[in-house]
Amino acid sequence: MNNKTTGNSTESESALKVLDSLLKDPGQKKISESQIVIILDALASSDDTAVVARFPAVLAICARRGLALNSQALFSRYWETSPKRQNLEKLLLISAAIFNLQGLKAPKNLDKIAESLKPKYGELLPAGEFQLSSGMCISIKDLQNTLKAYTGSQIKPPAIQAKKSPLNADSLDVYLDRLFSPKQKELVLKKRDGQAFTKTEREYYSRIVRKKLDAIASEKLVELARKLA
C-alpha cells in the first residue's frame, strides 16, 4: 500500500513539474495531447487538494493552444466503475461548468464530454464541494481561483459573465438553467436588472415567463418541492 501511494505521489509531482513549466512559459512550449492526458490523470489521482485544484488550468492550456480533449484516450484505460475514471469524470464536468460561468474559452470537446456526464453526476453542479474516490473533498471555489490565476492576464471574461454568481449551493444561474429556456432566463435576468424590454420581449415575458414565476412563487408549490426534495 505504501509503495502504491509513493508511486502515485511521484507521478503527481512529475506531472506538476511539467504543468508548472507550461504555466510559466510565455511562449508556445510544445506539448502533445497524450501528455495532457497523462497530466490530467495524475492530477485527478493526487492526494493533495492543491494539486487537484490545478486541473482546470491544464484545460485552459488546451484551450489556449487549440488542443482537443480525447474522451477515448482519457477514459479507455479504466473500467466505467473505476475510481480513477470517476475522479476524471467529476473534474471534467465541474471544470466545464466553471469555464461556462466565467465566460472562458473551453478546450475542444469539453462541453460534449460534460453533456454526456450530466446524467451521471448532475447533482454535483449546485454543490460547493464534491468528493473524490479517496474521500478527499475538493472545493469548487479552489478550482475557480486556480483557473482565474492562470487566465486572469490572458483571457478577459465578457462583461455579462462577470455578473454571474459563483458555482455554489446557492447558484442562481444553475437553478435558472434547470427551470427556464435560455431565452426565458435572459428575460428573467433583464427584469431583475431593470433593463428595458422590446415589445416582443414584454409580451413573451407576460404571456410565458411571468406565469412560470408565479407558479414557482406559490407557497403550495414551494412546500411540495421541499417535501419531495
C-alpha positions, 0 to 999 in steps of 0.5 A: 500500500505504501509503495502504491501511494509513493508511486502515485505521489511521484507521478503527481509531482512529475506531472506538476513539474511539467504543468508548472513549466507550461504555466510559466512559459510565455511562449508556445512550449510544445506539448502533445495531447497524450501528455495532457492526458497523462497530466490530467490523470495524475492530477485527478489521482493526487492526494493533495487538494492543491494539486487537484485544484490545478486541473482546470488550468491544464484545460485552459492550456488546451484551450489556449493552444487549440488542443482537443480533449480525447474522451477515448484516450482519457477514459479507455484505460479504466473500467466505467466503475473505476475510481480513477475514471470517476475522479476524471469524470467529476473534474471534467464536468465541474471544470466545464461548468466553471469555464461556462460561468466565467465566460472562458474559452473551453478546450475542444470537446469539453462541453460534449464530454460534460453533456454526456456526464450530466446524467451521471453526476448532475447533482454535483453542479449546485454543490460547493464541494464534491468528493473524490474516490479517496474521500478527499473533498475538493472545493469548487471555489479552489478550482475557480481561483486556480483557473482565474490565476492562470487566465486572469492576464490572458483571457478577459471574461465578457462583461455579462459573465462577470455578473454571474454568481459563483458555482455554489449551493446557492447558484442562481444561474444553475437553478435558472438553467434547470427551470427556464429556456435560455431565452426565458432566463435572459428575460428573467435576468433583464427584469431583475436588472431593470433593463428595458424590454422590446415589445416582443420581449414584454409580451413573451415575458407576460404571456410565458415567463411571468406565469412560470414565476408565479407558479414557482412563487406559490407557497403550495408549490414551494412546500411540495418541492421541499417535501419531495426534495 
